Amino acid sequence: MTQIEYVEILRKNYNRVLLTKKETAHELNISSATVDRLRKNGELNSRKIGGGIYFTLEEIARFIYDI
């Protein structure tokens, strides 16, 4: 499966382009604390919107395929 195909699967599953920290942790099969650590280390880019932290589907796919 390519990175683009993975993004399309995520888009179909969630029907939106941003995921919460909890959803991101679920997709990556890691804890929310690990998501925070990756974000703080600059390994996983996030967006702050209205006080919440969100991750784009493309960023999640990039993280998986760059490992």
Backbone torsions as a table, in degrees:
resi	resn	phi	psi	omega
1	MET	NA	135.1	179.7
2	THR	-86.1	168.0	177.8
3	GLN	-61.2	-40.9	179.7
4	ILE	-65.0	-42.2	177.8
5	GLU	-62.8	-39.2	179.0
6	TYR	-63.9	-41.9	177.3
7	VAL	-60.7	-42.2	179.3
8	GLU	-63.6	-38.2	177.3
9	ILE	-64.5	-44.8	177.2
10	LEU	-60.9	-42.9	-179.4
11	ARG	-60.8	-40.9	178.0
12	LYS	-68.9	-40.2	-178.4
13	ASN	-68.5	-38.0	-174.2
14	TYR	-106.0	-19.6	179.1
15	ASN	58.3	34.4	174.5
16	ARG	-160.2	173.4	-174.0
17	VAL	-105.0	-7.9	178.6
18	LEU	-122.9	141.0	176.1
19	LEU	-117.5	149.7	176.2
20	THR	-73.3	171.7	177.5
21	LYS	-61.4	-41.6	-179.5
22	LYS	-64.2	-43.6	178.4
23	GLU	-65.3	-39.7	178.5
24	THR	-63.4	-44.2	177.9
25	ALA	-60.0	-41.7	178.6
26	HIS	-62.3	-46.0	-179.5
27	GLU	-64.4	-35.3	-179.2
28	LEU	-88.7	-5.9	-179.4
29	ASN	59.0	44.8	177.4
30	ILE	-134.7	171.5	179.8
31	SER	-81.7	162.3	176.2
32	SER	-63.1	-33.8	177.5
33	ALA	-63.7	-38.3	177.3
34	THR	-67.9	-37.8	175.4
35	VAL	-59.4	-45.2	177.8
36	ASP	-59.3	-43.8	-179.8
37	ARG	-63.9	-44.6	179.0
38	LEU	-62.6	-38.9	179.6
39	ARG	-66.3	-45.5	-178.8
40	LYS	-67.0	-30.9	178.2
41	ASN	-81.9	-4.5	179.6
42	GLY	81.5	11.1	-179.6
43	GLU	-84.2	-20.1	-179.0
44	LEU	-136.6	113.1	-176.7
45	ASN	-81.7	140.8	-178.3
46	SER	-130.5	172.1	176.2
47	ARG	-127.8	137.5	173.9
48	LYS	-99.0	123.6	179.8
49	ILE	-135.0	118.7	177.2
50	GLY	55.7	36.2	179.3
51	GLY	86.1	-8.4	178.5
52	GLY	-100.4	159.0	178.2
53	ILE	-109.3	127.3	-176.8
54	TYR	-130.5	156.6	-179.0
55	PHE	-128.2	135.9	178.1
56	THR	-75.1	153.7	177.6
57	LEU	-61.5	-38.0	179.5
58	GLU	-63.6	-38.3	179.6
59	GLU	-67.8	-39.9	177.5
60	ILE	-62.4	-46.1	178.8
61	ALA	-64.1	-41.7	178.6
62	ARG	-59.3	-45.1	-179.5
63	PHE	-60.3	-44.8	-179.6
64	ILE	-64.6	-43.7	-174.3
65	TYR	-83.2	-13.8	177.7
66	ASP	-90.4	-7.9	-178.0
67	ILE	-69.4	NA	NA
